[in-house]
């Protein structure tokens, strides 16, 4: 069944979850810094330059808000929802309120990001909507921007070979590795379309390349890929490090002993990969993750502000 929502509900959703994080600074506070306490401006030219720059920033900010509201005022295309229902089984388990949020996020995502086909891929609505809907699952129920550092998604038809360079300090070696996808901190997300369609066809396998690569995007938003995304409170990092650090070490031990679990042993590669892998398990196999790793599940539930184990 296709669910439709009104423009008013879309705008309310935008105001609640998207608007609060669009700007990371306070304009009034910036003016006070310049004109009162921290800087003595004597040059009229400098004053004019500062005011002009501030007005430009405000104008750009207001333009973005207006643009987003205009986009959200349009109904979610029924053909897009049919694509999501077909290609993203996870979507069919979402409560209606979260589907509404997802529709709003997908519309903004597709208005801001560029898709480029590689290796002969022709970008279609099916490709764009399938990728956007899964990426935006990570943003549900959270006051956050829509992957603000990301501008481009590259899509290959199938797994692809990427050039690798390694060095032992003496010899530098070049080679190639076969990849399903990758995420660059200040560059694009790269995905293989056949991996997306094959890995998202089954719920419960705890594998989803789109969730994996976009979890890396969240991890990289603070400038480093270390398995610790931006948390709401600084105090939260202590618990995050304790629980995820313990689970990461446990996974490394299991990997050495070839012991399989709901958490893919690829997560033992490094903390960044661990966060991406447990994100996959959290959304794709939440009941097993909650049962076998309750503290880890609770920590991820606090971060994502979701409880997918309850979705039917």
Secondary structure as UniProt FT lines:
FT   HELIX           7..13
FT   HELIX           14..18
FT   HELIX           19..21
FT   HELIX           27..32
FT   HELIX           33..37
FT   HELIX           44..73
FT   HELIX           78..87
FT   HELIX           89..93
FT   HELIX           96..112
FT   STRAND          114..117
FT   TURN            119..120
FT   HELIX           125..135
FT   HELIX           136..139
FT   TURN            140..141
FT   TURN            148..149
FT   STRAND          152..156
FT   STRAND          160..167
FT   STRAND          172..179
FT   STRAND          181..183
FT   TURN            185..186
FT   STRAND          189..192
FT   HELIX           193..199
FT   TURN            203..204
FT   HELIX           209..220
FT   TURN            221..222
FT   TURN            234..235
FT   HELIX           236..256
FT   TURN            257..258
FT   HELIX           265..268
FT   HELIX           271..284
FT   HELIX           286..292
FT   HELIX           294..304
FT   HELIX           308..310
//
